[in-house]
Amino acid sequence: MKLTDASSVVNEELTMTFEESCPECGASMVESDRRMEDGAVFIWYTCTREDCTGQWLTKKAPRMRGI
């Protein structure tokens, strides 16, 4: 799966645990990096298998207030 297609399958609510399988091999994934940019949190997950390069990116945007 391309990263550009990921937004259509990522849940709107982000939890601390990521229970999805690697898009490359199906193994479990773990959080590897977390960045904050313009108020949004970007979290990279990587595959737990040593020989796999599968990755997944999630984004949690700040909620709009006063609407």
C-alpha positions in Angstrom: 0.0 0.0 0.0 1.3 3.5 -0.8 1.5 6.1 1.9 -0.8 8.3 -0.1 -3.5 5.7 0.2 -3.0 5.3 4.0 -5.2 8.2 5.0 -8.3 6.4 3.8 -7.7 3.5 6.1 -6.3 5.1 9.2 -8.8 5.7 12.0 -9.7 9.3 12.9 -8.9 8.6 16.6 -5.3 7.7 17.4 -4.5 5.4 20.3 -1.2 4.7 22.0 -1.2 1.1 20.7 -1.1 0.2 17.0 -2.5 -3.2 16.3 -2.3 -3.2 12.6 -0.2 -5.6 10.6 2.7 -4.7 8.4 1.5 -3.8 4.9 4.6 -5.7 3.5 4.7 -9.0 5.4 1.8 -9.0 7.9 3.9 -9.0 11.1 3.1 -6.7 14.0 4.4 -3.1 14.0 5.8 -0.9 16.7 6.1 2.9 17.1 9.5 4.1 16.0 9.3 7.9 15.8 6.9 10.7 16.9 7.1 14.3 15.7 4.9 17.3 16.2 4.4 19.8 13.3 2.0 22.7 13.1 0.0 21.2 16.1 -0.4 17.8 14.4 1.3 14.6 15.7 2.9 12.4 13.1 3.8 8.8 14.3 5.9 6.4 12.3 5.5 2.7 12.9 7.9 0.0 11.6 7.7 -3.7 11.2 9.1 -5.9 14.0 10.7 -8.4 11.6 14.4 -7.7 11.0 14.4 -8.5 7.3 11.3 -6.3 6.5 11.3 -2.6 5.7 7.5 -2.1 6.1 6.4 1.3 7.6 3.2 3.1 8.4 2.6 6.7 9.1 -0.4 8.1 11.1 -1.3 11.7 11.7 -3.4 13.2 14.4 -4.6 16.7 13.6 -5.6 19.1 16.3 -9.3 19.3 16.8 -11.1 22.5 15.6 -12.5 24.5 18.5 -15.5 26.8 18.6 -17.4 25.2 15.8 
